[in-house]
Amino acid sequence: MQLPTFISRSKIFALLFLSGIHGTGLAQKTAGKLPYETIPVAQVWSGHSVGFDLLTSQKFQYVAYYDADRNMVIAQRPLDSKTWKKTVLPTQVGWDSHNYIEVALDAAGYLHVSGNMHNVPLIYFRSEKPEDISRFEKLAMTGKNEEHVTYPIFFEDKAGDLYFQYRDGGSGNGITYWNKYDTANKTWRSLFDTPLFDGEKEASAYMSNPRLGPDGYFYIIWMWRMTPIANTNHNLACIRSRDLINWENMRGDKVPLPIQWRDSKPTADPVGPWNGLINMSYTLSWDQEKAPCISYHKYDSQGISQAFVARWEKDKAEKGTWQIHQISQWPDFTWALNLGGSLKRSISLGAVTPTDDGNLSLHFTHEKHGSGTWILDPKTLKPIRTLPANAGSKEPGPPALALNEGMEAHTKTDNTGRYVMRWQTLPVNQDRPPQISPPAPTELVVYEVIEK
């Protein structure tokens, strides 16, 4: 999963455009010019859900995936060609859906790869030459706190410097670290003298990627979890920083590092454990006034799953406070979260997004009550109306997959917003083998969205 520090207009267009795509099969229209190009990649492992990555530079495109034999593979093609060069890396995926792959390019053009990790020693590769996947080195980074790694993330700051985020330790007892890359010396160093997050052996932080907001601050949202059981998530929180070093809450109060479980200053919504807060369904965004909004899921007073938005709003003293707004009024259904391992995504919530007519929108999918988009009053955040899932789709884009029985579709948009990758697998199964034989490999395809 490539982390874009800046969200370009083209990416926003592509994400909005693709969110309304519906169709069946890989069949394409035969008349007229298609609004996309099809670029097949490979036959890939489809026995369980696990994340692949897609990255585009000025000259090349890179795909990281697990092949039919579960090997991690890096594929590269020139942008003017549909022919891929492929290199197999010495690591194989098992059944764990945590073991996604991350790729990044540094300022000198070297490719960095990390993945296939859930509480195991760091797996990290770097290409021996810039924008050349012929040979990779398997390396340590700092050599410290790299024995029980999960959740690798590459990201960049405003200057384009490369960073790496990961957790060392297990769920409920893990510590989050940041490393910074020195491009000239090709070395990593710890960004801080301390961890970024330390749950004090009581909890671990499940956090978003750092996002650059419209006000020039980087933002992080997170929740704490007490054990591997998902429903022990609690205390939704938010911090911001101009330099990724010095952090504060929304009131401007300094938040010292490491950020600790007992520090309540960053808390946006003090949701208790066993109340449905889940790191699979929360998103940071901003409204027309550049106020941060967190869309998330928790249970209502009746134990029913509902969608909420926490927004930073000015109070009477003009200091500001987090206001909690319930968006949905679903009459029933409780997302079962008293489980460990990778879980099925029963409810998904998008970003709070300004609309052309001055309102706000929020997309949702629900296992029982379907999909759609709420149009929200910008002042009260009360739903004005609900649009069906296919509303706003004007042009055909890349086709939806014709899913084999029992399979689910996956979509990955690249860092430019011009390319979309699709494939299908069996669903998550709490990181265990399914009761059926693994299905045959399926096709991984990249589509180039052609802007008119």
Secondary structure, DSSP 8 states (H G I E B T S, - for coil): ----SS--HHHHHHHHHHHT----SS----SS--SEEEEEEEEE--SS----EEEE-SSEEEEEEEBTTSEEEEEEEETT----EEEEEEEE--S-TT--EEEEE-TT--EEEEE--EEES--EEEEEETTEEEEEEE--SSSSS-SSEEEEEEEE-TT--EEEEEEEEETTEEEEEEEEEETTTTEEEESSSS-SEE-TTT-EEEE---EE-TTS-EEEEEEEESSSSGGGEEEEEEEEESSSSS-B-TT--B--SSEETT--TTEEE---TTS---TTSEEEEE-TT--EEEEEEEE-TTS-EEEEEEEEE--TTSS-EEEEEE-----S--------SS----EEE---EE-TTS-EEEEEEETTTEEEEEEE-TTT--EEEEEETTTT--S--S------TT-EEEEEE-SSSSEEEEEEE----TTS--SS-----EEEEEEEE---
